[in-house]
């Protein structure tokens, strides 16, 4: 143990003042004091810098931008890669033009690569001399029809996500946006919900530009204006407002724009989301805005003084305002003789009444007022009812449930399967329930007639509204008989009269003596030579159809 201790080196610690002269010691003390002060100042400076950085982060870039692009390409690349992090479909293409480093940013799949190669990359890469003037460079080298110089970062990023290409050159603060969008779209096809025997056979698709072209083809009028807005904080969905500047009702366009600007949502993918956001009565079963997939119907509405809305990615247009008379009109009304069109329109109004009240009238008469029936029919119904175990109300309710399930199944199933489902549904509803003794055959006839009446409606959403009201009226009839039916009729009529959208009464125009002149294109359809004036209810600035300027 002693030897180990002796071999271990000894650590000698001496005071600094004992081994260093006094003058040198003073210098060391001075330097240590300066170092301590420098460290303290550095800590304070670090805190100040952290506060400044926090304040700078809290202050938005000009115009609400996420950041501001600089003339240095390397910094811009860092900013863009931060924004497009994990966006593998965003492509960065570096190249040189006139001896300068440049960058092309595009979205794979939405940008036409061939157009970029021929119209952007090739002209710029073959440029031998640098040009500090961005506009002059574009004028001399690029042959693209649609391009724009941009300095706002937000707009540039939105343009890239829409399919445009972004070009940046080192040393230039401006950015070049090139419209090289490759639209992935469905071709123009025939209408699905609004087929016509003799009318035009083209319909809207999901591309906003194509839909605008379909409207422009039908009118060379420069007074037809198109304004494009954006809705949705994240989706940035394009919405086009179409109207005639010298026909639209004063104040209508401003009100539509105000309601669209008030839409506060992340994304809009279908036009129905826009409809529900701007209507005044979201709980009513009746459609407050008219939707159509036919371009000629939109043009006819615009020349009545109304406004149309096209939503990108939606194959339909929304027409404002909407009334009961407008949803009862069909394109074929104007492709057949006026006398036949009058008969068809009257039959639609009768069918609308039957679609709501026919089952309720059956329940009310059979359960409360059988004396209103002819004796022979009353005896036959009594005999049929004696074979079923349920009261008439439960029979009708059962048939309504089966009918709704059948209609929903046919709507949701693929076309190849829906035909088979139609046969099965017809067999179950029309034959099996009668043979099983669950309902009487006369009620099956009533329910089938009601379903056919709802199919007569030219506007699908209006037919859905009639179907939704059928069951509540059925309960009123079961509780109060014909008094319940009349009560339901009064409630619905009052509701329709009080229902307004964009200042127009839903039903009031048909009962207003001031608009009796419009009757020639409401309940009936007069010949074309008598339709020389526009409807009063839509408030067009010029009522005369002929000789517009």
C-alpha positions as CSV (number, residue, x, y, z in Angstrom):
1,X,0.0,0.0,0.0
2,X,2.8,2.4,0.9
3,X,4.6,1.7,-2.5
4,X,1.4,2.4,-4.3
5,X,1.0,5.7,-2.6
6,X,4.6,6.7,-3.3
7,X,4.3,5.9,-7.0
8,X,1.0,8.0,-7.4
9,X,1.8,11.5,-8.7
10,X,1.1,14.3,-6.3
11,X,-1.3,17.2,-7.3
12,X,0.1,20.5,-6.1
13,X,-2.4,23.5,-6.0
14,X,-1.0,26.9,-5.4
15,X,-2.6,30.3,-5.3
16,X,-2.4,32.3,-8.4
17,X,-1.1,35.3,-6.4
18,X,1.7,33.1,-5.1
19,X,3.2,32.2,-8.4
20,X,2.5,35.3,-10.5
21,X,3.8,38.8,-10.1
22,X,1.5,41.5,-8.8
23,X,1.4,43.5,-12.1
24,X,0.6,40.4,-14.1
25,X,-2.1,39.5,-11.6
26,X,-3.8,42.9,-12.0
27,X,-3.9,42.4,-15.8
28,X,-5.5,39.0,-15.4
29,X,-8.1,40.4,-13.0
30,X,-8.9,43.2,-15.4
31,X,-9.3,40.7,-18.3
32,X,-11.5,38.5,-16.2
33,X,-13.7,41.4,-15.2
34,X,-14.0,42.4,-18.9
35,X,-14.8,38.8,-19.8
36,X,-17.5,38.7,-17.1
37,X,-19.0,41.9,-18.4
38,X,-18.9,40.7,-22.0
39,X,-20.7,37.5,-21.0
40,X,-23.3,39.4,-19.2
41,X,-23.8,41.8,-22.1
42,X,-24.0,38.9,-24.5
43,X,-26.8,37.3,-22.4
44,X,-28.7,40.5,-22.4
45,X,-28.2,40.9,-26.1
46,X,-29.4,37.4,-26.6
47,X,-32.6,38.1,-24.7
48,X,-33.1,41.3,-26.7
49,X,-32.6,39.4,-30.0
50,X,-35.0,36.7,-28.9
51,X,-37.6,39.4,-28.2
52,X,-37.0,41.1,-31.5
53,X,-37.4,37.7,-33.4
54,X,-40.6,37.0,-31.5
55,X,-42.0,40.4,-32.4
56,X,-41.0,40.0,-36.1
57,X,-42.7,36.6,-36.2
58,X,-45.8,38.2,-34.7
59,X,-45.9,40.9,-37.4
60,X,-47.4,39.6,-40.7
61,X,-45.8,40.3,-44.0
62,X,-47.3,43.1,-46.1
63,X,-50.7,42.2,-47.5
64,X,-51.2,39.3,-45.2
65,X,-48.4,37.2,-46.9
66,X,-46.8,34.3,-45.2
67,X,-43.4,35.7,-46.1
68,X,-41.8,38.1,-48.6
69,X,-39.7,36.9,-51.5
70,X,-36.2,38.3,-51.8
71,X,-33.9,38.8,-54.8
72,X,-31.7,35.9,-53.5
73,X,-32.9,32.7,-55.0
74,X,-31.4,30.5,-52.3
75,X,-33.5,32.2,-49.6
76,X,-36.6,31.9,-51.7
77,X,-35.9,28.2,-52.3
78,X,-35.7,27.7,-48.5
79,X,-39.0,29.5,-48.0
80,X,-40.8,27.6,-50.7
81,X,-39.5,24.2,-49.5
82,X,-40.8,25.1,-46.0
83,X,-44.2,25.9,-47.4
84,X,-44.3,22.8,-49.7
85,X,-42.8,20.4,-47.1
86,X,-44.2,16.8,-47.6
87,X,-45.9,17.9,-50.9
88,X,-44.2,15.3,-53.1
89,X,-46.2,16.4,-56.1
90,X,-44.6,19.9,-56.1
91,X,-41.6,19.7,-58.4
92,X,-38.5,22.0,-58.2
93,X,-36.6,22.3,-61.5
94,X,-33.3,24.3,-61.3
95,X,-31.8,25.6,-64.5
96,X,-29.7,28.6,-65.8
97,X,-30.7,31.5,-68.0
98,X,-28.2,34.0,-69.2
99,X,-25.6,32.8,-66.7
100,X,-28.0,33.1,-63.7
101,X,-29.5,30.4,-61.6
102,X,-33.2,30.0,-62.0
103,X,-36.0,27.9,-60.6
104,X,-39.2,26.4,-62.0
105,X,-41.9,25.3,-59.5
106,X,-44.8,23.2,-60.8
107,X,-47.5,20.8,-59.6
108,X,-47.1,17.3,-61.1
109,X,-50.3,16.2,-62.8
110,X,-51.9,19.7,-63.0
111,X,-49.2,21.4,-65.0
112,X,-48.6,20.6,-68.7
113,X,-45.0,19.4,-68.8
114,X,-44.8,19.7,-72.6
115,X,-45.9,23.3,-72.6
116,X,-43.4,24.1,-69.9
117,X,-40.6,22.5,-71.8
118,X,-41.3,24.2,-75.1
119,X,-42.5,27.6,-74.0
120,X,-40.6,28.2,-70.7
121,X,-37.5,26.1,-70.2
122,X,-36.2,26.0,-73.8
123,X,-36.4,29.8,-74.4
124,X,-34.9,30.7,-71.1
125,X,-32.1,28.1,-71.1
126,X,-31.0,29.2,-74.6
127,X,-30.7,32.8,-73.5
128,X,-27.0,33.7,-73.7
129,X,-27.0,37.1,-71.9
130,X,-28.5,38.1,-68.6
131,X,-31.2,40.8,-68.5
132,X,-31.9,42.6,-65.3
133,X,-35.3,43.8,-66.6
134,X,-37.8,41.0,-66.0
135,X,-40.4,42.5,-68.3
136,X,-37.9,42.9,-71.1
137,X,-36.8,39.3,-70.6
138,X,-40.3,38.1,-70.9
139,X,-41.0,40.2,-74.0
140,X,-37.8,38.9,-75.8
141,X,-37.8,35.3,-74.8
142,X,-41.2,33.9,-73.9
143,X,-44.1,33.2,-76.3
144,X,-46.6,32.1,-73.7
145,X,-50.1,33.7,-74.1
146,X,-51.1,33.8,-70.4
147,X,-48.5,34.9,-68.0
148,X,-48.2,37.4,-65.2
149,X,-45.5,39.1,-63.1
150,X,-46.3,38.6,-59.4
151,X,-44.7,39.9,-56.2
152,X,-47.2,38.6,-53.6
153,X,-46.2,35.3,-52.1
154,X,-49.7,34.2,-51.2
155,X,-51.0,34.7,-54.7
156,X,-48.0,33.0,-56.1
157,X,-48.4,29.9,-53.9
158,X,-52.1,29.7,-54.6
159,X,-51.4,29.9,-58.4
160,X,-48.9,27.0,-58.1
161,X,-51.5,24.9,-56.3
162,X,-54.0,25.7,-59.1
163,X,-51.7,24.3,-61.7
164,X,-49.7,27.4,-62.8
165,X,-45.9,27.3,-63.1
166,X,-43.7,29.7,-61.0
167,X,-40.4,30.9,-62.5
168,X,-37.8,32.7,-60.3
169,X,-34.4,34.1,-61.4
170,X,-31.6,34.9,-59.0
171,X,-31.2,38.6,-58.5
172,X,-34.8,39.4,-59.5
173,X,-37.4,40.1,-56.8
174,X,-40.3,39.5,-59.2
175,X,-41.8,36.1,-59.9
176,X,-43.3,34.9,-63.2
177,X,-46.5,33.0,-63.2
178,X,-47.3,30.9,-66.3
179,X,-50.7,29.5,-67.0
180,X,-49.8,26.0,-68.1
181,X,-52.7,24.2,-66.4
182,X,-53.6,20.8,-67.6
183,X,-57.2,20.3,-66.7
184,X,-58.1,16.8,-65.7
185,X,-61.7,16.9,-66.6
186,X,-64.8,15.0,-67.9
187,X,-65.8,15.9,-71.4
188,X,-69.1,17.7,-72.1
189,X,-71.9,15.1,-72.0
190,X,-75.7,15.0,-72.0
191,X,-77.8,16.1,-69.1
192,X,-78.5,13.4,-66.5
193,X,-81.4,14.8,-64.4
194,X,-82.9,17.2,-67.0
195,X,-83.1,15.2,-70.2
196,X,-84.8,16.8,-73.2
197,X,-86.2,15.2,-76.3
198,X,-85.7,18.1,-78.6
199,X,-83.6,20.6,-76.6
200,X,-79.8,20.9,-76.6
201,X,-77.9,17.8,-75.5
202,X,-74.9,19.4,-73.8
203,X,-74.6,19.9,-70.1
204,X,-72.2,21.4,-67.5
205,X,-69.2,19.4,-66.4
206,X,-66.9,19.9,-63.3
207,X,-64.6,22.4,-65.0
208,X,-65.5,26.1,-64.4
209,X,-63.7,27.3,-67.6
210,X,-65.7,24.8,-69.8
211,X,-69.0,25.8,-68.2
212,X,-68.3,29.5,-68.9
213,X,-67.5,28.6,-72.5
214,X,-70.9,26.8,-72.8
215,X,-72.6,30.0,-71.7
216,X,-70.5,32.3,-74.0
217,X,-71.3,30.1,-77.0
218,X,-75.0,30.9,-76.5
219,X,-74.6,34.7,-76.2
220,X,-72.4,37.3,-77.8
221,X,-73.8,40.0,-75.6
222,X,-71.0,42.1,-74.0
223,X,-73.5,43.0,-71.3
224,X,-73.3,39.5,-69.9
225,X,-70.7,39.9,-67.2
226,X,-68.8,37.2,-65.3
227,X,-67.1,37.9,-62.0
228,X,-64.9,35.2,-60.4
229,X,-64.6,35.0,-56.6
230,X,-62.9,32.6,-54.2
231,X,-64.7,30.9,-51.3
232,X,-63.1,28.7,-48.7
233,X,-60.1,29.6,-46.5
234,X,-58.2,26.4,-47.5
235,X,-59.8,25.1,-50.7
236,X,-59.8,28.6,-52.5
237,X,-62.7,27.3,-54.6
238,X,-63.5,29.5,-57.6
239,X,-67.0,30.8,-58.0
240,X,-68.3,32.7,-61.1
241,X,-71.2,35.1,-60.9
242,X,-73.0,35.6,-64.2
243,X,-75.5,38.3,-64.9
244,X,-76.6,40.8,-67.5
245,X,-75.5,44.3,-66.5
246,X,-78.5,46.1,-68.1
247,X,-81.1,43.6,-67.0
248,X,-80.3,42.4,-63.5
249,X,-82.6,43.7,-60.7
250,X,-80.9,46.7,-59.0
251,X,-79.3,45.6,-55.7
252,X,-79.6,41.9,-56.4
253,X,-76.0,41.5,-57.5
254,X,-74.6,43.4,-54.6
255,X,-76.7,41.3,-52.2
256,X,-75.4,38.1,-53.7
257,X,-71.8,39.2,-53.4
258,X,-72.4,40.3,-49.8
259,X,-73.7,36.9,-48.8
260,X,-70.9,35.1,-50.7
261,X,-68.3,37.2,-48.9
262,X,-69.9,36.3,-45.6
263,X,-69.3,32.6,-46.1
264,X,-66.8,31.4,-43.4
265,X,-65.7,27.9,-44.1
266,X,-62.5,26.0,-44.7
267,X,-63.5,24.3,-48.0
268,X,-66.3,24.3,-50.6
269,X,-66.5,21.2,-52.9
270,X,-70.1,21.3,-54.1
271,X,-72.6,24.0,-55.0
272,X,-75.0,22.8,-52.3
273,X,-72.6,24.1,-49.7
274,X,-72.9,27.6,-51.2
275,X,-76.6,27.3,-51.5
276,X,-77.1,26.5,-47.8
277,X,-74.7,29.3,-46.8
278,X,-76.6,32.1,-48.6
279,X,-80.3,31.1,-48.2
280,X,-82.5,32.7,-45.6
281,X,-84.5,29.7,-44.5
282,X,-82.2,26.6,-44.2
283,X,-84.8,24.4,-42.6
284,X,-87.5,24.6,-45.2
285,X,-88.0,21.4,-47.4
286,X,-88.6,23.5,-50.5
287,X,-85.6,24.5,-52.7
288,X,-84.8,28.3,-52.4
289,X,-82.3,28.4,-55.2
290,X,-82.8,26.8,-58.6
291,X,-80.2,24.3,-59.7
292,X,-79.7,23.2,-63.3
293,X,-77.2,21.4,-65.4
294,X,-78.5,22.9,-68.7
295,X,-76.6,26.0,-70.1
296,X,-79.6,27.3,-72.1
297,X,-81.7,27.4,-69.0
298,X,-79.1,29.5,-67.3
299,X,-79.0,31.9,-70.2
300,X,-82.8,32.2,-70.2
301,X,-82.7,33.0,-66.5
302,X,-80.0,35.6,-66.9
303,X,-82.1,37.4,-69.6
304,X,-85.0,37.4,-67.1
305,X,-82.9,39.6,-64.8
306,X,-81.7,36.8,-62.5
307,X,-78.1,35.9,-61.4
308,X,-76.4,32.6,-61.9
309,X,-73.6,31.0,-59.9
310,X,-71.1,28.5,-61.2
311,X,-69.0,26.6,-58.6
312,X,-65.8,25.0,-59.8
313,X,-65.8,21.2,-59.6
314,X,-69.6,21.1,-59.7
315,X,-71.6,20.1,-62.8
316,X,-74.5,22.4,-62.1
317,X,-75.4,26.1,-61.9
318,X,-77.4,27.9,-59.2
319,X,-80.0,30.5,-60.3
320,X,-81.1,33.3,-58.0
321,X,-83.9,34.0,-57.1
322,X,-86.1,30.9,-57.2
323,X,-89.9,30.8,-57.1
324,X,-92.6,28.1,-57.2
325,X,-93.4,29.1,-60.8
326,X,-89.8,28.7,-62.0
327,X,-89.3,25.2,-60.5
328,X,-92.4,24.0,-62.3
329,X,-91.0,24.9,-65.7
330,X,-89.1,22.5,-67.9
331,X,-87.0,22.9,-71.1
332,X,-89.4,20.7,-73.1
333,X,-92.2,23.2,-72.4
334,X,-90.6,25.4,-75.1
335,X,-89.9,22.7,-77.6
336,X,-93.5,21.4,-77.9
337,X,-96.7,23.2,-79.1
338,X,-98.1,25.7,-76.7
339,X,-101.4,23.9,-76.3
340,X,-99.7,20.7,-75.3
341,X,-97.3,22.6,-73.0
342,X,-100.3,24.2,-71.2
343,X,-101.8,20.8,-70.6
344,X,-98.5,19.5,-69.3
345,X,-98.0,22.4,-66.9
346,X,-101.5,22.0,-65.5
347,X,-100.9,18.3,-64.9
348,X,-97.7,19.2,-63.0
349,X,-99.6,21.4,-60.6
350,X,-102.1,18.7,-60.1
351,X,-99.3,16.1,-59.6
352,X,-97.7,18.4,-57.0
353,X,-100.9,18.4,-55.0
354,X,-101.3,14.6,-55.3
355,X,-97.7,14.0,-54.3
356,X,-98.4,15.5,-50.9
357,X,-102.1,14.9,-50.2
358,X,-103.3,11.8,-52.0
359,X,-102.4,9.2,-49.2
360,X,-103.7,11.7,-46.6
361,X,-107.0,12.0,-48.4
362,X,-107.3,8.3,-48.6
363,X,-106.8,7.9,-44.8
364,X,-109.1,10.7,-44.0
365,X,-112.0,9.5,-46.2
366,X,-111.7,5.8,-45.3
367,X,-111.3,6.3,-41.6
368,X,-113.5,9.4,-40.9
369,X,-115.7,10.1,-43.9
370,X,-116.6,6.9,-45.7
371,X,-120.0,8.3,-46.5
372,X,-118.4,10.6,-49.1
373,X,-117.6,7.6,-51.3
374,X,-120.1,6.0,-53.7
375,X,-121.9,3.0,-52.1
376,X,-120.3,0.4,-54.4
377,X,-116.7,1.7,-53.8
378,X,-117.3,2.0,-50.0
379,X,-118.5,-1.7,-49.9
380,X,-115.5,-2.8,-51.9
381,X,-113.1,-0.9,-49.7
382,X,-114.7,-2.3,-46.5
383,X,-114.4,-5.8,-47.9
384,X,-110.7,-5.3,-48.8
385,X,-109.9,-3.8,-45.4
386,X,-111.5,-6.7,-43.6
387,X,-108.8,-8.9,-44.9
388,X,-105.9,-6.9,-43.4
389,X,-104.9,-6.9,-39.7
390,X,-103.8,-3.2,-39.5
391,X,-105.8,0.0,-39.6
392,X,-105.5,2.1,-42.7
393,X,-103.1,4.6,-41.2
394,X,-100.5,1.8,-40.3
395,X,-101.0,0.3,-43.8
396,X,-100.3,3.6,-45.5
397,X,-97.3,4.3,-43.2
398,X,-95.9,0.8,-43.9
399,X,-96.2,1.4,-47.7
400,X,-94.6,4.9,-47.4
401,X,-91.6,3.4,-45.6
402,X,-91.2,0.6,-48.2
403,X,-91.6,3.1,-51.0
404,X,-88.9,5.5,-49.5
405,X,-86.5,2.5,-49.0
406,X,-87.1,1.4,-52.6
407,X,-86.5,4.9,-54.0
408,X,-83.4,5.4,-52.0
409,X,-82.0,2.0,-53.0
410,X,-82.6,2.7,-56.7
411,X,-80.9,6.1,-56.4
412,X,-77.8,4.8,-54.6
413,X,-77.2,1.5,-56.5
414,X,-75.1,1.3,-59.7
415,X,-77.0,1.4,-62.9
416,X,-76.4,-2.3,-63.7
417,X,-77.8,-3.4,-60.4
418,X,-80.6,-0.8,-60.1
419,X,-82.7,-2.4,-62.9
420,X,-82.7,-5.7,-61.0
421,X,-83.6,-3.9,-57.8
422,X,-86.5,-2.2,-59.6
423,X,-88.0,-5.5,-60.5
424,X,-87.5,-6.9,-57.0
425,X,-89.0,-3.7,-55.4
426,X,-92.0,-3.7,-57.7
427,X,-92.6,-7.4,-56.9
428,X,-92.3,-6.9,-53.2
429,X,-94.4,-3.7,-53.0
430,X,-97.0,-4.6,-55.7
431,X,-97.6,-8.3,-55.2
432,X,-96.1,-9.8,-52.0
433,X,-97.5,-7.3,-49.5
434,X,-101.0,-7.8,-51.0
435,X,-100.8,-11.6,-51.1
436,X,-99.5,-11.6,-47.5
437,X,-102.6,-9.7,-46.4
438,X,-100.5,-6.8,-45.0
439,X,-102.2,-4.1,-47.1
440,X,-105.2,-3.9,-49.4
441,X,-104.7,-3.5,-53.2
442,X,-106.5,-0.1,-53.4
443,X,-103.9,1.4,-51.0
444,X,-101.1,0.0,-53.3
445,X,-102.7,1.9,-56.2
446,X,-102.8,5.1,-54.1
447,X,-99.2,4.9,-53.0
448,X,-98.0,4.0,-56.6
449,X,-99.9,7.0,-58.0
450,X,-98.4,9.2,-55.3
451,X,-94.9,8.1,-56.3
452,X,-95.5,8.7,-60.0
453,X,-96.9,12.2,-59.2
454,X,-93.6,13.1,-57.4
455,X,-91.6,11.9,-60.4
456,X,-93.5,14.3,-62.6
457,X,-91.7,17.3,-61.0
458,X,-89.2,18.8,-63.4
459,X,-87.0,19.9,-60.5
460,X,-85.7,17.0,-58.5
461,X,-85.1,18.9,-55.3
462,X,-88.7,20.1,-55.4
463,X,-89.9,16.5,-55.7
464,X,-87.9,15.6,-52.6
465,X,-89.5,18.4,-50.7
466,X,-93.0,17.1,-51.6
467,X,-92.0,13.6,-50.4
468,X,-90.8,15.1,-47.1
469,X,-94.1,16.7,-46.4
470,X,-96.2,13.6,-47.2
471,X,-95.8,11.8,-43.9
472,X,-96.6,14.8,-41.6
473,X,-99.8,15.4,-43.6
474,X,-100.5,11.7,-43.2
475,X,-100.4,12.0,-39.4
476,X,-102.7,15.0,-39.5
477,X,-105.2,13.1,-41.6
478,X,-105.0,10.1,-39.2
479,X,-105.7,12.4,-36.2
480,X,-108.3,14.9,-37.6
481,X,-109.5,13.5,-40.9
482,X,-110.3,16.0,-43.6
483,X,-109.9,18.8,-41.1
484,X,-106.3,17.7,-40.6
485,X,-105.8,17.7,-44.4
486,X,-107.1,21.2,-44.6
487,X,-105.0,22.3,-41.7
488,X,-101.9,20.9,-43.5
489,X,-102.9,22.7,-46.7
490,X,-103.3,26.0,-44.9
491,X,-99.9,25.6,-43.0
492,X,-98.0,24.8,-46.2
493,X,-99.7,27.7,-48.2
494,X,-98.9,30.2,-45.5
495,X,-95.3,28.9,-45.3
496,X,-94.9,29.3,-49.0
497,X,-96.3,32.8,-49.0
498,X,-94.0,33.9,-46.2
499,X,-91.0,32.2,-47.7
500,X,-88.7,34.7,-49.3
501,X,-85.3,34.5,-50.9
502,X,-83.4,37.6,-52.1
503,X,-86.5,39.7,-51.6
504,X,-88.8,37.6,-53.8
505,X,-91.8,35.7,-52.3
506,X,-91.7,32.0,-53.1
507,X,-95.5,31.8,-53.8
508,X,-96.6,35.4,-53.5
509,X,-95.9,36.2,-57.1
510,X,-98.6,33.7,-58.2
511,X,-101.2,35.3,-55.9
512,X,-100.2,39.0,-56.5
513,X,-102.5,41.0,-58.7
514,X,-99.7,43.2,-59.7
515,X,-98.0,40.3,-61.5
516,X,-101.0,38.9,-63.3
517,X,-99.3,39.8,-66.6
518,X,-96.9,36.9,-65.9
519,X,-99.7,34.3,-65.9
520,X,-99.0,33.6,-69.6
521,X,-95.8,31.8,-68.6
522,X,-96.8,30.4,-65.2
523,X,-99.8,28.0,-65.0
524,X,-99.8,27.9,-68.7
525,X,-97.3,28.5,-71.5
526,X,-98.6,30.9,-74.1
527,X,-97.2,30.9,-77.7
528,X,-93.9,32.6,-78.3
529,X,-95.3,35.7,-80.0
530,X,-97.2,36.5,-76.8
531,X,-94.1,36.2,-74.6
532,X,-92.7,39.7,-75.4
533,X,-92.2,40.9,-71.8
534,X,-90.0,39.6,-69.0
535,X,-91.5,38.4,-65.7
536,X,-92.4,41.3,-63.4
537,X,-91.5,39.3,-60.3
538,X,-87.8,39.2,-61.1
539,X,-87.6,43.0,-61.4
540,X,-85.6,43.2,-64.7
541,X,-84.5,46.7,-65.6
542,X,-86.0,46.3,-69.2
543,X,-89.2,44.4,-69.4
544,X,-89.3,44.3,-73.2
545,X,-87.7,41.2,-74.7
546,X,-87.3,42.7,-78.2
547,X,-85.0,45.5,-79.2
548,X,-82.6,45.4,-76.2
549,X,-79.5,47.5,-76.5
